[in-house]
Every structure is written in C-alpha cells, then in structure tokens.
Amino acid sequence: QVQLVESGGGSVKAGDSLRLSCVASGQPGSTYTMGWFRQRPRKEREFVAGIDRHGANIDYSDSVKGRFIISRDTVQNKVYLEMNSLRPEDTAMYYCEIPCATKGCLPTYWGLGTWVTVSS
C-alpha cells in the first residue's frame, strides 16, 4: 500500500507564490510517476501537473501552464508544485497522486489534500 502526504498549502494573495510538497511511502525501493490534481469549489477534480519517474516527461493543464512548475526528488519519492502568479481561481484542494503524469489518466493513489486559498 502506498501513502501520500501533502504539505505547503495556505492562504495567499493574488500574485503570490506557494510551494506544495508531497512524499510517497509504503513500497521501499519503488519509484513512482507522480502528479497533482485539484478540486475547486463546486467543480470536479482536475489534473494540474504530472512528472514521470525520471523527470523526463512533464505535463501541465492549460490553466496553469507557464505559472506552475512541477519537480521531483526521485531518491526520496517527493514531488513539488511551485505555484507562481496565483489567481483567485486557483483556490482549491490540491491532491498528490500516483501514477498520472498526463491528462486523461485516473490516479490509483491519492493523498488527503492540502488547501490553497488565493484572495484578490
């Protein structure tokens, strides 16, 4: 069984930056493709960004491309989401997941999420 734990959420103002972190554990020696989804108020959960096991392939949703940066520490099975130029519409619960690196993929594992609020 794989566990995912997110951290780094909070309340910021529009234009600010925030960095989310996620660590995966449960299967020693395994390296995972990981990513981030979010669920905005009254919206369905949606893909935000993903990165493959070796960091060679990265994908972003159109709504965050150019503002968010996903990265990873493969040795420690951590994934990060650097969120810049935040907008009120980025307000959401952000979930770390395995094993989606691209849109159209349904994750197998989820974290409990970390909340991000962006005020205008």
Disulfide bonds with the S-S distance in Angstrom:
Cys22-Cys96 2.06
Cys100-Cys105 2.05
